Amino acid sequence: MDNGKAKKMLRYRWLIFWVLAIAYLFVYFHRLSLSVVANDIVKDFNTSAGVMGLLGSIYFYCYAAMQLPAGLLSDSIGPRKTVTVFLLVASAGSILFGLAPDIYTAFGGRVLVGFGVSMVFIPTMKILSQWFRAKEFASMAGILNAVGGVGALAATWLLAFMTSSIGWRASFVIIGCCTFFLLIVVWFVVRDRPEDRGWPSILSIENMENAGNAKPEGIGLMEGAKRVLSNRYFWPVAIWFFFDCGIFFGFGALWGGPYLMHVYGLSQGETGAILSMIAYGMIVGSPLLGFVSDRVLKSRKKPFMICTSILACLLLFLYLVPAGLPKPALYAVFLVLSVCASSIVVIGFTTTKELFPVEIAGTSVGTVNLFPFLGGAVFMPLLGRILDMYPKTDTGGYALEGYSALLLVLFISSILALICTFFMKETWK
């Protein structure tokens, strides 16, 4: 093996990683953005909580619908082409959303955004599996999710600032233009495999380092999908994703903002500051959990059980004490929610990848990634309907009783997620 080419490959992979990580930043921006601008959109389009919940959930329906195709496309035509084409769709959707004259056009924009950004994460995970060693995967997934946390920060604090300065419409148009510029960078920088630049594969480098002779296993697309769906250890992870991410997306990405404004009477700026704890939790918690899983606990299952237990305790506390908490406690609540419901997903994707051969990494991760977004798609409108069941306050906000019922549903869901962790397989080796 040419050591010079191997060194170039090991350096260049970081450039690819950071370009794709920036693309993932935009994914998280769109995922959480409606939480900050929800009240503005309700007023502009004169709509209800149920319709607002559906507007938030349509992103997740589109995202969920594309996860299996994302895995299949990544394993067939290649992740680079997939990311580039669908970032163009996301760019158009964001601009359309910002310019929408009515709620129907806004729905159309969110549909395009949902379809567009749905093709970033799975192709990125596929590329990471080709450019980084297996033992590096959990840590890299943690760093990637941390960058997603920066996107969450942009969707909370930065978007709140932009909205107050130039309005929510102009903000989304600008984001759409930035997405278009990014897809050009992706096309010229990213490559699917080191071999596409004439460099040795990461597998050959690992074999040289370990003096091994492992050969990749040839697996067809349909055979790969069949392997994933027939594996009994796949389903506890998938169902855990549904409930865990239903909680996170339903509360953290949409109704957490109105909760802080209606129950605690906070301003949009104060709400954005507290919601930014979601981003900080991801930025710190994602790489930390990857490190703890790889180096400290040397386990995938234990972090699942610990984080989900803490999440259940947090939601029980909020249900029992839904109002009257001091502001510092609210910061802590959303920080813990982020670490235990969002950062932990990096272990979920790592576990799924480790259940199957690397040749079907795109298909396995893409299939399991269907479930978190089904959770978001179900929980967002469900929680909105719960709020609509209770009379509004004199100021037009949703009632405390509605939020108490919402928190009870989230607590029960966290218990179901915790039960799933007991049936998971330990995949750390």
C-alpha positions, 0 to 999 in steps of 0.5 A: 500500500502507498503510505503517502496516499493513505495519509492523504486519504486520512486528512481529506476525510475530515474536509468531507466530514465537515462539509456534510456536517454543515449540511446536517446543521441545516437539517436540524435548523429546519427540524426545530425552527417552528418552535420559535416562530409558531406563534407568528405563523399562527397569527399570520395565517390565523390558524389553530394549534391543530393545524400548526401541529400538522404543519410541524408534523408534515416535515416528519411525515416526508422525512420518515417516508424517505428513510428507506429510499435514502438507504437504498439510494445511498447503497446504489447510486451513491450518497454524494449524488443523493445529497446534492440533488435533495439539498436543491429540493430543500433550498427551493422548499425553504424559499417557498415557505418564506414567501408563502401567501397562505397556509396551503403554500406554507404546507407545500414549502414544508413538504419540499423541505422535509423531502429535501433534508431527509436525504442528508443524514443517511448518505452521510452515515454511509460516507462515514462508514467508508471513510472512518474506521469502525471503532471511530464510528460512534465518536464521529456520529457524536460529533455529527450530532453535536454539529446538528446541535449548532443547527438547533441553536440556530433554530432557537436563539439565532432564528429568534434574533433574525425573526425579531430583526427581519421577520420569519419570512425573510429568515427562511428565504436567506436559509434557502439561499445558503442551502443552495450554495452549500449543495455546490460545495458538496458536489465538488468536495464530497466523494463516496469512497476513498477509491473515487480519488485513487486512494486506499479504502479504510478497510484496507488500511484497517487490515494493514493495521490489524494484519487481517484479511477480512473481505467485504460481503456482497449483499443485494439491496432487497436482501439487505432490507430483508436482513434488517427487518427480520432481525429481532434485535432491530425492533426494540431499537426502532420502537425506542426511537419512535417514542424517544424522538416523538417526545423530543420532536413533539415537545422540544421542536414544537410545543416547548416554545408555546409552553414557556410563553403560555405557562410562564409568560416568557417573551420570544427572546427569553423562550429562545434562550431557554430552548437554546439549551437543546442545542447546547445539550446536543453540542456537549452531550453527543460527543460525550455520550459517544466517548462514554459508550466507546471508552468508559462504559464500553457498552451501547445498552447501558447509555440507553438505559441510563438516559431513558431512565433520567428522561422518564424521571424528568417528565414525571417531575414536569407533570407533577410540577408543570408551572412555578419553576424558577427560570434557572430550573427551566434552563436545566430541564431543557438541557437534560431533555436534550442530552437524554432524548436527543444526544443519545440517538447517536448510540442508537444509530451506532447500535443499528450499524453494528447489528449488520454488515457495513455493506448495508450500513445505508439500508440499516440506518435508513430503515431505523431512521424511519421511526424517529420521524414517525414519532415526530409526525405522530406526536406533533399533531397529537399534542396539538389536539390535546391542547385544543381540547381545553379552553384557551386563556384570556390572553389567547394562550393554551391552558395549563390543564392542556399542558399537564395532559400533554406532559402525562402523555410524554411521561407514559411514552418515556416509560414505553421507551425505557421498557424497549431498552431491556430488550436491546442487544449489546453490540459493543465489541 
